[in-house]
């Protein structure tokens, strides 16, 4: 087992704010050649799922966080991980993240305007048939995230759903062309 796989398994076995969703992130990253944009790294739990999955799939992960993330040092040398420490709404961050990705994962400020702006800046980078995932969409805990997603989808004529039984993982499937 590789260090990434060990790290992913260890992080998946500990109760934290995203442990129940990590297998979903890992599964998306295992699709052949998966290309993923991750907005928000913090302690690297979601990142570990994406990196372990892309290690199998030959994919890549582009992560943006406003602060230096608290992650294992060896990750920084991984050829499948690209990290930018910057405001994700900056031109630098938008340019850093590629187009035609399979997954966009948003887990940042949880504020309405910020989340809506992220959706406007990055959802167009997801290929038809790809997916946008947002953490913390539970309306009781983070009402701004689900409200931003509702408004974005309403304006775009799209629908989203919350992953069943796992509060807080919103899923927007980008329609195939």
N, C-alpha and C positions, 0 to 999 in steps of 0.2 A: 504494500500500500504506500502511495506517495505521501509526502508531507502535506500537500493540499487536501488529499482525501482524508487523512487523519484529522487535520484541522477542521474540515467541514463536518465530519462525524462528531467530533468533540463539541463543536458549537451547536450542532443539531440536537444534542442530548441534554442541553442545559436550558432551563426555563428563562427566556428573555422575551422581549417584545416582538420578535419575529420568528422564533424557533418553529412555530407551527407552519409558517409559510415557506420555510427554507426548502423543503422537498419540491415544492412547486417551482421555485426559482431554479433549483438544480436541474429539474426536468426540462425546463425551457432552455437552459444552457447546454444540455446534452444533444440538442438537435444538431446535425452535421453542419459545421461551419458557423454556428450561432454567433451573431454579432449583437452586442448588448451595450446600451448606454445606461449607466447607473448614476442618478443624481442623489447624492447623500451617501457617505461611507461610514462616518463616525467610528465605531469600533470594528467594523468589517464583517459583521455577521452575514449580511446579504451578499457582500463581496465574496466571502468564502464559498457560498453556494454557487455563485456564478463562475468563480475561478475553477473550482473542482469540476463543474460540469463542462466548461470549455476545455479543460485539460483533456477530457475524453473526446470532445467533438471537433477539436482543432479550431475552435472559435476564438473570439477576442472580446475583451471587456474594456470600455472606456468609462472611467469613473471621474466625477467632479464633486468636490466638496469645498466649502468655503474655509474650512479649517484643516490643518494637517491631521489626517486620520491616525488612529491608534491601532496599527496593524503590524503583523510580523514583518521584520525588516527584509526577509528573503523575498517577500511578495514584490518588492520594488524592482527586482531583477528579472521577474517573470516576463517572458516575451509576449504573453497573451494578455497582460494587464497594462493599461495606459492610464495614468493618474494625472489630473490637473487640480491643483489647489487654487481655486478662484471662485468668484461669485458665478453661479450657474446661469445667471441672466446676462452676463457680460458677453460682448462680441467674441472675446477670446475663447470662452467656454463653448459657445455655439459653434464656432469654427473648428474647435478641437474635436468635437463629436461628429462622427461620420454620418452620412445619409445611408438610406437603405438598410437599416438595422432590423433585426428580428424582434428585439425586446427593448422597450424603454421602461425603466423602473424609477419611480419617483418616491423618495422618502426624505424630505428636507424640512422646511420650516413649519408646514401644516397650516399656514395662513392662506386665506382665500385669494388675495391678489397675487401673492407669490406663486401659489399652485396654479392658478389660471394662466399666469404668464408663462410658467414652465410648459404647460400643455400647449400653449400657442407657439412657443419657440421650438419645441422638440417633437411633438406628435407627428409633424410632417416628415420627420426623419425615419419614421417606421414604415417599412415596406408593406404593400398590400398583403394581407394574410398574417401580418405580425401582430404584436400585442403590446398594449400599454398597461403596466401594472402600477398601482399606487398603494402604498402602505398607509395604514391609519385612516381608513374611510368610514369607520364606525361612527355613525351620526351622533351617538351619545357622548363619545369621547373627543372626536375631532370633526365637528360639524362643518368647518370651513373647507376641508379636503373634499368631502362628498358634494358640498354645494358648488365648489369650483368645477368638479367633474360633471355635475348635472348641467351647469351653465355652458361648459365647453361642448358637451355632447348635444345639448339642445340647439346650440347655434350651428353645429356641424351636421345635424340630422343623424346622430349616432346614438347608440345605447351602451350602457355599461351594466355590470352586475357585480355583486359582492360574492367572493368565493364562499360557497356554503360552509357553514359551521366554523369558519375562521374569521372572526371579526377583523375587519380592517384590511382586507386585501381586495381592492377594486380592480376589475378586469375590463378593459376596453379592447375588443377585438377589432382590428383595422380591417375593413371590408376588402375583399379581393377585387381587383380592378374589373 
